[in-house]
């Protein structure tokens, strides 16, 4: 049986590009998840501030 030939430069480049594409896809997913979490946190903070404003308004009147 003959040994498989070593990978060519083009093979190595193709494998490197595949790894880069996977990493980029994971990064996009991670970024999208972070953006969604930030939006949810911002919404919850706005609700909390509105509730505090209501309490302060009641106390002042």
N, CA, C and O of each residue as an XYZ file, in Angstrom:
244
protein
N       0.833     -1.180      0.000
C       0.000      0.000      0.000
C       0.879      1.245      0.000
O       1.902      1.300      0.682
N       0.471      2.224     -0.760
C       1.265      3.447     -0.778
C       0.740      4.422      0.264
O      -0.446      4.447      0.592
N       1.661      5.215      0.766
C       1.269      6.223      1.763
C       0.549      7.366      1.073
O       0.857      7.697     -0.072
N      -0.414      7.975      1.767
C      -1.065      9.135      1.147
C      -0.058     10.274      1.013
O       0.822     10.455      1.854
N      -0.211     11.017     -0.047
C       0.729     12.115     -0.254
C       0.479     13.205      0.780
O      -0.652     13.392      1.228
N       1.522     13.916      1.155
C       1.342     14.987      2.147
C       0.441     16.081      1.567
O       0.381     16.274      0.353
N      -0.243     16.776      2.438
C      -1.145     17.814      1.942
C      -0.374     18.903      1.201
O       0.726     19.294      1.591
N      -0.973     19.362      0.152
C      -0.346     20.439     -0.616
C      -0.639     21.764      0.068
O      -1.450     21.844      0.991
N       0.031     22.788     -0.400
C      -0.210     24.130      0.152
C      -1.682     24.508     -0.033
O      -2.288     25.121      0.846
N      -2.247     24.140     -1.177
C      -3.653     24.451     -1.433
C      -4.561     23.716     -0.448
O      -5.551     24.283      0.016
N      -4.240     22.465     -0.124
C      -5.021     21.714      0.872
C      -4.957     22.398      2.234
O      -5.971     22.533      2.919
N      -3.770     22.823      2.615
C      -3.621     23.489      3.913
C      -4.381     24.811      3.937
O      -4.992     25.166      4.945
N      -4.338     25.530      2.828
C      -5.078     26.794      2.751
C      -6.576     26.540      2.844
O      -7.285     27.267      3.540
N      -7.062     25.523      2.153
C      -8.494     25.186      2.213
C      -8.916     24.833      3.634
O      -9.974     25.263      4.093
N      -8.087     24.046      4.339
C      -8.430     23.682      5.717
C      -8.389     24.912      6.625
O      -9.230     25.058      7.512
N      -7.423     25.788      6.406
C      -7.341     27.014      7.211
C      -8.556     27.895      6.971
O      -9.114     28.453      7.915
N      -8.969     28.023      5.725
C     -10.167     28.820      5.418
C     -11.410     28.226      6.079
O     -12.263     28.962      6.576
N     -11.512     26.927      6.084
C     -12.646     26.271      6.735
C     -12.660     26.585      8.230
O     -13.716     26.860      8.799
N     -11.481     26.543      8.868
C     -11.410     26.873     10.298
C     -11.780     28.334     10.541
O     -12.468     28.652     11.511
N     -11.327     29.213      9.666
C     -11.645     30.636      9.805
C     -13.143     30.863      9.651
O     -13.732     31.645     10.397
N     -13.762     30.188      8.692
C     -15.206     30.337      8.489
C     -15.989     29.873      9.709
O     -16.964     30.512     10.104
N     -15.569     28.769     10.304
C     -16.238     28.271     11.516
C     -16.082     29.283     12.649
O     -17.045     29.595     13.350
N     -14.877     29.786     12.821
C     -14.633     30.758     13.891
C     -15.444     32.027     13.664
O     -15.986     32.595     14.612
N     -15.531     32.473     12.424
C     -16.303     33.681     12.119
C     -17.778     33.460     12.387
O     -18.451     34.348     12.910
N     -18.288     32.293     12.039
C     -19.703     31.995     12.285
C     -19.991     31.971     13.785
O     -21.018     32.481     14.232
N     -19.092     31.384     14.553
C     -19.272     31.355     16.007
C     -19.219     32.759     16.577
O     -19.979     33.089     17.487
N     -18.344     33.575     16.062
C     -18.226     34.948     16.541
C     -19.509     35.721     16.259
O     -19.986     36.468     17.114
N     -20.075     35.542     15.057
C     -21.318     36.219     14.711
C     -22.444     35.786     15.644
O     -23.243     36.613     16.083
N     -22.506     34.502     15.945
C     -23.532     33.998     16.848
C     -23.340     34.590     18.235
O     -24.298     35.013     18.881
N     -22.102     34.615     18.678
C     -21.803     35.159     19.992
C     -22.159     36.639     20.041
O     -22.722     37.108     21.030
N     -21.837     37.374     18.991
C     -22.147     38.803     18.927
C     -23.656     39.024     18.933
O     -24.157     39.912     19.623
N     -24.376     38.213     18.162
C     -25.829     38.354     18.122
C     -26.431     38.075     19.500
O     -27.355     38.760     19.937
N     -25.895     37.061     20.173
C     -26.396     36.730     21.516
C     -26.107     37.871     22.490
O     -26.949     38.208     23.323
N     -24.932     38.459     22.387
C     -24.573     39.582     23.250
C     -25.479     40.790     22.981
O     -25.908     41.462     23.919
N     -25.768     41.062     21.722
C     -26.659     42.173     21.372
C     -28.044     41.935     21.945
O     -28.658     42.860     22.477
N     -28.546     40.717     21.845
C     -29.873     40.388     22.384
C     -29.895     40.532     23.905
O     -30.851     41.066     24.465
N     -28.846     40.058     24.570
C     -28.784     40.190     26.029
C     -28.722     41.656     26.448
O     -29.343     42.054     27.433
N     -27.976     42.447     25.699
C     -27.872     43.878     26.003
C     -29.229     44.554     25.858
O     -29.606     45.373     26.697
N     -29.963     44.221     24.808
C     -31.292     44.811     24.599
C     -32.235     44.420     25.729
O     -33.005     45.251     26.209
N     -32.181     43.170     26.154
C     -33.042     42.719     27.251
C     -32.675     43.444     28.544
O     -33.559     43.879     29.283
N     -31.393     43.576     28.817
C     -30.954     44.277     30.024
C     -31.375     45.742     29.979
O     -31.834     46.295     30.979
N     -31.217     46.358     28.824
C     -31.609     47.762     28.678
C     -33.113     47.930     28.944
O     -33.524     48.887     29.600
N     -33.915     47.017     28.442
C     -35.357     47.069     28.653
C     -35.694     46.907     30.134
O     -36.516     47.649     30.672
N     -35.060     45.937     30.788
C     -35.328     45.718     32.210
C     -34.894     46.916     33.047
O     -35.564     47.279     34.013
N     -33.777     47.524     32.676
C     -33.316     48.705     33.414
C     -34.292     49.871     33.226
O     -34.561     50.612     34.171
N     -34.820     50.033     32.017
C     -35.797     51.093     31.769
C     -37.043     50.865     32.620
O     -37.598     51.818     33.168
N     -37.488     49.619     32.737
C     -38.649     49.296     33.574
C     -38.357     49.605     35.045
O     -39.203     50.161     35.745
N     -37.167     49.246     35.507
C     -36.804     49.493     36.909
C     -36.745     50.991     37.196
O     -37.206     51.440     38.245
N     -36.188     51.756     36.281
C     -36.100     53.207     36.475
C     -37.494     53.822     36.476
O     -37.775     54.719     37.271
N     -38.365     53.349     35.597
C     -39.743     53.850     35.571
C     -40.448     53.542     36.886
O     -41.198     54.372     37.400
N     -40.211     52.354     37.429
C     -40.824     51.991     38.710
C     -40.297     52.891     39.827
O     -41.068     53.342     40.674
N     -39.006     53.152     39.833
C     -38.429     54.047     40.843
C     -38.988     55.467     40.694
O     -39.294     56.127     41.687
N     -39.116     55.924     39.455
C     -39.712     57.242     39.218
C     -41.127     57.319     39.781
O     -41.516     58.330     40.365
N     -41.895     56.243     39.602
C     -43.261     56.215     40.114
C     -43.271     56.285     41.638
O     -44.091     56.990     42.227
N     -42.361     55.558     42.271
C     -42.276     55.585     43.734
C     -41.901     56.989     44.205
O     -42.513     57.517     45.133
N     -40.915     57.582     43.579
C     -40.509     58.934     43.960
C     -41.631     59.945     43.751
O     -41.823     60.850     44.564
N     -42.356     59.787     42.677
C     -43.478     60.695     42.391
C     -44.545     60.592     43.488
O     -45.066     61.603     43.959
N     -44.863     59.346     43.887
C     -45.862     59.142     44.948
C     -45.392     59.749     46.263
O     -46.179     60.350     46.993
N     -44.101     59.589     46.562
C     -43.562     60.113     47.827
C     -43.567     61.636     47.851
O     -43.725     62.237     48.914
N     -43.397     62.261     46.705
C     -43.361     63.716     46.652
C     -44.759     64.321     46.731
O     -44.894     65.480     47.122
N     -45.770     63.596     46.384
C     -47.146     64.124     46.397
C     -47.880     63.751     47.630
O     -49.044     64.118     47.791
